[in-house]
């Protein structure tokens, strides 16, 4: 999993993902190699999964055929 912050900085880690799906709702659990683990509740709208990742932060996941890495200047 690669993640990026609003300022363009970011990092990556290997994660195992599990969870369940009911209609357009996904409950995902991520267990990552950097010893972090977290739970996401997401709603699917077309090709986009949108939800809350805690602390008032919003998370939007969108399927892409290629990974885009932001410029880090």
MDAnalysis code that builds the backbone (N, CA, C; Angstrom):
import MDAnalysis as mda
import numpy as np

u = mda.Universe.empty(219, n_residues=73, atom_resindex=np.repeat(np.arange(73), 3), trajectory=True)
u.add_TopologyAttr("name", ["N", "CA", "C"] * 73)
u.add_TopologyAttr("resid", np.arange(1, 74))
u.add_TopologyAttr("resname", ["UNK", "UNK", "UNK", "UNK", "UNK", "UNK", "UNK", "UNK", "UNK", "UNK", "UNK", "UNK", "UNK", "UNK", "UNK", "UNK", "UNK", "UNK", "UNK", "UNK", "UNK", "UNK", "UNK", "UNK", "UNK", "UNK", "UNK", "UNK", "UNK", "UNK", "UNK", "UNK", "UNK", "UNK", "UNK", "UNK", "UNK", "UNK", "UNK", "UNK", "UNK", "UNK", "UNK", "UNK", "UNK", "UNK", "UNK", "UNK", "UNK", "UNK", "UNK", "UNK", "UNK", "UNK", "UNK", "UNK", "UNK", "UNK", "UNK", "UNK", "UNK", "UNK", "UNK", "UNK", "UNK", "UNK", "UNK", "UNK", "UNK", "UNK", "UNK", "UNK", "UNK"])
u.atoms.positions = np.array([
    [0.843, -1.158, 0.000],
    [0.000, 0.000, 0.000],
    [0.896, 1.230, 0.000],
    [0.634, 2.130, -0.923],
    [1.306, 3.423, -0.938],
    [0.318, 4.463, -0.459],
    [0.800, 5.408, 0.316],
    [-0.076, 6.479, 0.781],
    [0.654, 7.798, 0.676],
    [-0.112, 8.829, 0.398],
    [0.433, 10.165, 0.199],
    [-0.391, 11.164, 0.981],
    [0.292, 12.152, 1.535],
    [-0.358, 13.224, 2.281],
    [-0.646, 14.389, 1.341],
    [-1.441, 15.341, 1.810],
    [-1.815, 16.495, 0.991],
    [-0.603, 17.291, 0.515],
    [0.503, 17.258, 1.283],
    [1.701, 18.008, 0.881],
    [2.570, 17.252, -0.123],
    [2.126, 16.052, -0.548],
    [2.846, 15.284, -1.553],
    [3.826, 14.275, -0.993],
    [4.133, 14.340, 0.305],
    [5.025, 13.350, 0.903],
    [4.252, 12.063, 1.125],
    [4.967, 10.986, 1.248],
    [4.300, 9.715, 1.467],
    [5.280, 8.598, 1.675],
    [4.746, 7.414, 1.740],
    [5.539, 6.229, 1.985],
    [4.749, 5.019, 1.505],
    [5.237, 3.847, 1.821],
    [4.543, 2.625, 1.434],
    [4.866, 1.494, 2.385],
    [4.004, 0.508, 2.417],
    [4.203, -0.674, 3.240],
    [3.412, -1.835, 2.649],
    [3.813, -3.048, 2.938],
    [3.086, -4.233, 2.506],
    [1.946, -4.490, 3.486],
    [0.751, -4.786, 2.970],
    [-0.405, -5.038, 3.831],
    [-1.197, -6.236, 3.334],
    [-1.804, -6.932, 4.274],
    [-2.797, -7.945, 3.964],
    [-4.152, -7.303, 4.201],
    [-5.079, -7.521, 3.257],
    [-6.396, -6.908, 3.351],
    [-7.455, -7.997, 3.430],
    [-8.374, -7.820, 4.358],
    [-9.511, -8.721, 4.499],
    [-10.748, -7.890, 4.756],
    [-11.884, -8.524, 4.749],
    [-13.088, -7.784, 5.066],
    [-14.329, -8.427, 4.502],
    [-15.389, -7.628, 4.469],
    [-16.669, -8.119, 3.989],
    [-17.366, -7.047, 3.155],
    [-18.367, -7.494, 2.381],
    [-19.123, -6.605, 1.511],
    [-20.601, -6.916, 1.676],
    [-21.408, -5.870, 1.779],
    [-22.855, -6.026, 1.825],
    [-23.456, -4.901, 0.996],
    [-24.061, -5.251, -0.140],
    [-24.565, -4.285, -1.113],
    [-23.438, -3.349, -1.538],
    [-23.533, -2.049, -1.286],
    [-22.480, -1.122, -1.701],
    [-21.591, -0.697, -0.533],
    [-21.628, -1.437, 0.565],
    [-20.812, -1.117, 1.751],
    [-19.698, -2.155, 1.909],
    [-18.484, -1.664, 2.133],
    [-17.321, -2.513, 2.331],
    [-16.731, -2.237, 3.711],
    [-16.485, -3.277, 4.466],
    [-15.794, -3.176, 5.747],
    [-14.449, -3.860, 5.555],
    [-13.376, -3.088, 5.536],
    [-12.043, -3.618, 5.257],
    [-11.150, -3.538, 6.484],
    [-10.296, -4.555, 6.626],
    [-9.315, -4.610, 7.697],
    [-7.950, -4.766, 7.052],
    [-7.026, -3.880, 7.383],
    [-5.674, -3.933, 6.837],
    [-4.685, -4.226, 7.949],
    [-3.848, -5.231, 7.739],
    [-2.794, -5.622, 8.675],
    [-1.477, -5.453, 7.924],
    [-0.678, -4.456, 8.318],
    [0.497, -4.066, 7.533],
    [1.808, -4.502, 8.176],
    [2.829, -4.669, 7.326],
    [4.146, -5.135, 7.758],
    [4.825, -4.178, 8.716],
    [4.476, -2.886, 8.652],
    [5.081, -1.916, 9.564],
    [4.395, -1.934, 10.935],
    [3.638, -2.992, 11.188],
    [2.934, -3.254, 12.450],
    [1.732, -2.355, 12.680],
    [1.321, -1.586, 11.657],
    [0.081, -0.827, 11.794],
    [-1.071, -1.703, 11.303],
    [-2.223, -1.469, 11.860],
    [-3.419, -2.151, 11.412],
    [-4.584, -1.187, 11.600],
    [-5.518, -1.241, 10.655],
    [-6.653, -0.348, 10.767],
    [-7.857, -0.914, 10.046],
    [-8.993, -0.335, 10.340],
    [-10.278, -0.787, 9.866],
    [-10.942, 0.360, 9.115],
    [-11.522, 0.084, 7.954],
    [-12.167, 1.109, 7.143],
    [-13.599, 0.700, 6.830],
    [-14.517, 1.637, 6.943],
    [-15.891, 1.452, 6.494],
    [-16.063, 2.333, 5.265],
    [-16.350, 1.722, 4.114],
    [-16.405, 2.451, 2.851],
    [-17.727, 2.207, 2.135],
    [-18.169, 3.200, 1.380],
    [-19.358, 3.105, 0.537],
    [-18.900, 3.214, -0.912],
    [-19.407, 2.306, -1.766],
    [-19.021, 2.310, -3.174],
    [-20.003, 3.154, -3.990],
    [-19.426, 4.033, -4.806],
    [-20.194, 4.841, -5.746],
    [-19.493, 4.726, -7.091],
    [-19.935, 3.813, -7.920],
    [-19.273, 3.560, -9.201],
    [-17.915, 2.931, -8.975],
    [-16.846, 3.570, -9.470],
    [-15.484, 3.060, -9.313],
    [-14.779, 3.648, -8.102],
    [-15.509, 4.369, -7.250],
    [-14.916, 5.056, -6.117],
    [-15.431, 4.472, -4.809],
    [-14.504, 4.246, -3.865],
    [-14.850, 3.880, -2.496],
    [-14.559, 5.083, -1.622],
    [-15.547, 5.497, -0.845],
    [-15.374, 6.690, -0.029],
    [-15.759, 6.372, 1.402],
    [-14.978, 6.904, 2.356],
    [-15.269, 6.642, 3.756],
    [-14.439, 7.492, 4.680],
    [-14.396, 7.064, 5.914],
    [-13.753, 7.787, 7.007],
    [-12.570, 6.949, 7.479],
    [-11.423, 7.590, 7.689],
    [-10.260, 6.850, 8.202],
    [-9.830, 7.385, 9.559],
    [-10.762, 7.966, 10.319],
    [-10.489, 8.408, 11.679],
    [-9.908, 9.801, 11.761],
    [-10.027, 10.402, 12.912],
    [-9.465, 11.721, 13.157],
    [-10.057, 12.806, 12.264],
    [-11.272, 12.594, 11.762],
    [-11.907, 13.585, 10.899],
    [-11.380, 13.588, 9.477],
    [-10.488, 12.674, 9.137],
    [-9.917, 12.612, 7.786],
    [-10.817, 11.777, 6.885],
    [-10.940, 12.212, 5.639],
    [-11.735, 11.489, 4.664],
    [-10.817, 10.684, 3.760],
    [-11.275, 9.521, 3.364],
    [-10.492, 8.645, 2.507],
    [-11.294, 8.363, 1.252],
    [-10.656, 8.520, 0.094],
    [-11.288, 8.189, -1.175],
    [-10.337, 7.268, -1.926],
    [-10.823, 6.089, -2.286],
    [-10.044, 5.118, -3.047],
    [-10.665, 5.005, -4.427],
    [-9.820, 5.047, -5.442],
    [-10.310, 4.924, -6.798],
    [-9.404, 3.972, -7.551],
    [-10.004, 3.047, -8.261],
    [-9.231, 2.072, -9.029],
    [-8.532, 2.769, -10.193],
    [-7.251, 2.428, -10.362],
    [-6.457, 2.968, -11.454],
    [-5.720, 1.832, -12.130],
    [-5.556, 1.940, -13.439],
    [-4.796, 0.931, -14.165],
    [-3.299, 1.114, -13.963],
    [-2.865, 2.351, -13.732],
    [-1.462, 2.640, -13.482],
    [-1.337, 3.454, -12.212],
    [-0.262, 3.247, -11.477],
    [-0.017, 3.992, -10.247],
    [0.589, 5.342, -10.596],
    [-0.022, 6.405, -10.050],
    [0.512, 7.750, -10.242],
    [1.215, 8.182, -8.968],
    [2.471, 8.569, -9.080],
    [3.237, 9.029, -7.933],
    [3.388, 10.540, -8.036],
    [2.955, 11.278, -7.014],
    [3.083, 12.743, -7.085],
    [4.541, 13.179, -7.112],
    [4.787, 14.314, -7.759],
    [6.138, 14.890, -7.795],
    [6.550, 15.265, -6.402],
    [7.770, 14.917, -6.022],
    [8.299, 15.295, -4.706],
    [9.482, 16.219, -4.934],
    [9.215, 17.507, -4.774],
    [10.259, 18.505, -5.023],
    [10.852, 18.987, -3.735],
])
